[in-house]
């Protein structure tokens, strides 16, 4: 088991990283980064849309368990 100091460092890192990661896809970015995202990260959005289209069900109002999906940005 890791000691409390190491656990604290790891917890702090991932808490801060989650905020940084979410800011990448939060829509509050300047024009340069929106253009960059559109050019180089489009596949992320396309995979997300494809996944939910393939489910073939209306998920409105449903609960979805989000396991191991990073910061939970796609959690509903």
Secondary structure, DSSP 8 states (H G I E B T S, - for coil): ---HHHHHHHHHHHHHHHHHHHHHTSS---HHHHHHHHHHSHHHHHHHHHHHHHH-S--TT------S-TT-TT--
